[in-house]
């Protein structure tokens, strides 16, 4: 499920993959001769610029195109049926399916982002058959916008859209043709969709896959309206880049808490909670688990204008209660990589370990004390020095 690029590209289109640097196999941590940095660099020195013009890992998010990621988001849910797929059931089960998304988002954001969900509690009849809207993986922006416009127009007699920030549109189970759940992001250069004197800028149009993914599909799709990219792959193995880490990858993964990098990008993690090493030197950082508020959340080692390595502490608690591994998660961030092509790539500390049932190889990626990651090409090294229930200590080094 992705946000449709404005007016031209189909959902499944993705750029060619870019090969990463040679990555060293985890090794026992050893001392380094590199001198420590004279004083800690500010977090902003490790913030990467966006380079794709769309959803990406850059901190220069376009707040005209994407909505603010903090505060309360007033969401109106519309339940729609169709001439060829009339609803015969109550809307109650649909509301119950998505309702937990609000608490999940509040927990994931440390209380800094809240979904205020409301609904009309009635079926809205769409003007056209469900099969006419082209809900296939090559759905165009124009066809998607027509679906949104038709729903808003049909619901307008029953709602005041000026009271809401975004809309969720949920189809009846009878509409099998509305199969998947893309996000609508408006194009400020076009007339778009308006109602009650208000421009509708953001919407999630759910499909039948909401019953397979569960309520976190709303947290994933709403993340796109904040400017987050897809972390799953548009080509090849679907979850080859991040496995079940972060809801922007595998929605049903065992550790769906947003990555610390995403939390920082969205303003849920403050600059004071980010340790940055932007140049040659070393820095030792005590990390607290991203699943709870407070403390230093990520250690970032910048490697170029648009790339960095990040380390964060993960524990099987809160939104990550079913995590397959715990310890230090290390990953590469590339703010020039487009959505669906691996803008984040998890580094696996245990690549030869056979995962148990319910886990994938990347779900076991967390590093333990005594392990390290090295990228000889950039001179980057991350050592895990110690760990415990309260978090982990890592050393960043750049030679």
N, C-alpha and C positions, 0 to 999 in steps of 0.2 A: 504494500500500500504506500503510495507516494503522492506528493503534490505534483499536479500536472504543470510542466513548464508552460509559460504563457503562449497560447495561440498557435503553437507550431509542433512541438515534439510529442509523440505518443509516450504513454507511461512506461513502456518497457524499453525505450531507447536508452542506451548508455554509451559512454565513450570507451575507447580501448583501455585495458588495464595497463598501468605503468609499473614496471618492475621496480622492486624496492632494493635497498642495499643488501650486501652480504651480511647476514645476521649470525653472530656467534652462538653456539650452543651454550646454555647456562653452565657456568663453572664456579668452583669454590671462590669465594671472595678473597681478594688479596690486597695488600697495601699498595698505594700508588704514590709515585714521587711528585705528582702534580701539586703545586702549592695551593692552599685554600684561597678563595677569593678574598680580597681585602675587606669588603663589606657586602652584605646581601643586596642583590639587585632588586628593584621593584618588580612586582608581578607583571606590570605592563610591558616590561622588556621581553616577556615570553608570549604575549598575546599575538596571534598570527592574523594577518589581514585576509579577508575573503577575496577569492580570485575567480569565482565561478559565475557571479551574478545571480545566484539562486541559493537554494539551501546548501550550506557548506559549514566547515568547521572554523571559519574566520570569526573574529570578534567584531568585525565591522558590519554587523547585521543591519540591513536596510529597514528602519522602523517605519517607513512609509508602506512598504510591501508586506512586511510581517508585523504581527501584533506584539505588544509588550508582553514580556514573559513573567512579570511580577504583578502582584495585586489580585483583585477579584475579576474573573472573566464571566460575564453574564451570558449564559448559553440557553437558547430556546430550542427544544427538541420537537421536531415535527414528525409525525407518523403518517406515511403516505401509502395509499393503495392505488390501483390502476383499473381501467376498464376491463383489461384482460386478466387481472389478478386482484379481484376484490378481497378485502380482508373479511374474515369471518370470526375473528377472535378479538379479545380485549387488548388494549395497549399496555396493560399492566405488566405483562411478562417482559415486554421490550424495555420498559423503563427500569425494571428490576435488573435486567441484564447489564445495563450500562451504569447504573447508579454508583457501584463501588469505585468507579474511575475517579470520582471527586476526592474521596479519602486517600486513594493511592497517590494522586498528584500532590495533595497537600503534604503527605509524608515524604514523598520523593524530593520536594522542593524546600523542605524544612519549614513549611508553613508560609513560604513566600509566594506561592502561586495557588490560587483557589478557583475551582470550577463551581459556579453557582448554577446548578442545573434546574431548569423548569421545563414544563411541556404543556401542550394544549389538551392532552388526554382525550384525543379524538382522532379519528382517521380523516385525512385530507385526500380527496380524490384528485389524482393527477389528470391532466387533460388528454394524455396520450397513453398508448399501451406501453407496458414495461419493456417490451422487445424493441421499441422504436428508439430508445435512448443510446444504443450502441455501447453498452457496458461490456466491452471486451478489453483486452490488455493494450489495444491500440486506440483506446478512447482519446479523443481530441479535446483540447481545451474548450473549443466552441461547443461541442456536444455536451460536455460536462456542465458548462455554464448554462446551457439551455435547460438542463435537468434542474439545476438550482433555481433558475428563474421561474420555471413552471411551478415548483414547489412553493416558492415565496408568494407568487401571484395567487395561487389557489388558497394559501393560508392567510393572506392579507386581511380578509374580512373578519378574521377571528383573533388577530394578534396585532400589537403595536410594536413593530420592529425597531423603532427608535429606542426602545428600552434595553436592547441586547447588543452584545459585542460580536457574537458569532452564532451560527445555527448548526445543529445536528439534524440530519435528515435520515430517517430510519424507514426502510420499506417493509411492507408486510412479508411474512414468510412465504406467501403464495407467489411472490414475484421472483421466481428463480433467475430471471434474466438479469436482475440487479445483483451481481454475484460477488463483487469485491468492493473495497472501501477506500476510494481516493479522497484526497483533501483538495478543496477549492481555495485557491489564493487569487484574489482579484488582480486585474491588470489596470493600473491607474491611468493608462493611456486610452482606455476604451470607456464607453458609457456604462458597461457592467450591469449590475442588478441593483435596483433601488426599490424601497418601499417605505411609506410613511416619512418621506423626506430624508431617508437615511440610505447611504451606500452600504450594501452588504459586501463586506470585504473577505470574510473567512467563513468557511463551512466545511463540515465533514459529512460526506455522503456515504453512509454505511451500506454494506451489502450483506449477503447471506453468510459471508465469512465471519461476521461478528459472533455468530453462534459457535464457531470453531475456535476463534482466538480468545473470546471472552472480553470482559470489560476493558482490559488494558489496550485493546485496539483504539479506544478513544484517547488514551494517554499518548499512544504512538502518533496518531493522526493530528492531535492537537499540538504535539511537538513540532510538526511541520509548520503550523501557523506561527510558531515562535522563531522559525528559521533553521530548525535541525534537519540534517539530511538523513536519508536511509543508510543504515549501516549493513544491511544485507546486500548480497550481490545480485545485480540485474542479469548477469550471465554466469554460467558455470554453477558450481556448488553454491546453493543459496546462502548458507551461513559460513562461508569460508573465511571471512575476515574477523568477525567478533564472536562467533558462536552464540551462546545464550547470555552474553553480557550486554546489558543496556536494551531497554524496550524498543529503541530505534533499530535494533537488529531483529532478533527472534522475539516476537511479542510474547510467545509462550515459553521463553527460555527460563532456566532455573535461577538466574541472577539478573533480573530486569531493571534494577535501580540504574538511573541515568549515570553515565560515566562522570567522574569528577570534572573532566574537561567540559562536558555539556553543562553541568551545573554552574561552572564558572562563566561560560559563554552567556548563559541565561540570567546571570546576576543572582543566583541562589547561593553561590559560594562567593564570598567577598575577596577582593584582592589581598587583604591581610591574611587570608587562609590559603594562599598560593605561594609556594617557594619556587623561585626562578633562578636558573643558571643559564644566562644567555651567551656566555663567552667562556674562554679557557679558565680553568680553575676547578675547585671542588666545593661541595656543600653537603653537609649532613643534615637530614631533615627527619623529624619525628612526625609521622602521619597518624591521624585518627581515622577510623573507618568511615567511609562515605555514607553508610547506612544510618548514621546518627548525626545530629547537628554538632557544631563546635569543633575547634581545633583546626590544624592544617590539613587540608583535604587532598591537595595534589602537589607533587614535586615535578617541575617541568624543566627539561634540558633542551634548549633551543638548538637546532642544527642548521637552519637556513631561514630565508625570509618567510617561507611558507610551511616549514616542517619542524617538528619537535617530538621528543619522547616524553611521555608522562608516566608517573608512577603513583598509584593510590592504594590504600589499604581497603581490603574487602573482607567482610565477615558474614556468616550465615545468620542474619538477623534482619528484622524489619522486612522491607520489600525483597530482600535477598535470602529469606529464610530457607529456601531450598537449594542454595548454592552448592555446586558440586566440588568446589575447592575454595580455600581461603588463604589469605596471605597478601602479597603485593602483586597487583595487576600492573603490568607494564605494556604500553602500547605506543605505536607511532601515529601521529596526527599529521595530516597533509591538507592544508586549507585550499590548495589548488586542485584537489581531486574532486570531481563532480559526484553528486549523490549516486549511490549504487555501484561505485567503482572502488570502494575501499578507502574512504577518507580517514577512517580509523582502522588500524590493523593490530589486533592483539598478538603479543609475542608469547609463545607457549613454552613454559618452563619444563614441561614434561611431554615432549613430542612423541616419545616411544611408548607411553603408558596407554594401555587399553582402557577406555572409559567404561564404567559400569552402566547398566541399563538406565535410561533416562538422561544420560549425559553424553556430550560429544567430546572429542579430543580437546577442542579449545576451551570447553567448560572446565578443564583441569589445569588451565594456564597459569594460575597464581604461583608466584615465586615464594620460596621459603628462606629463612635465615641461612646464610652460607652460600646462596646462589647469586649469580650475577648475569647481567646482560651486557654485551659489548658489540658495538658497531664500528669496525675498524675504519670504514670509509669516512666517517665523520669524527672519529675520536671520542665517541660518546660511550660512557660506561655507567651502569647503575648497579650498585651492590646492595643486597639486603643484609643488613648487619644484625638485626634482632627483630623479634616479634612476640606478641602476646595478646591477651584479650582486649587490651586498650588500644592496640594499633601496632605499627611497625616503624623501624628506623631504617632509612636508606641513605646511601651516599651517592650523590651525583658527581661525575667527573667528566671533564672535557679537556682533552689534551691537544 
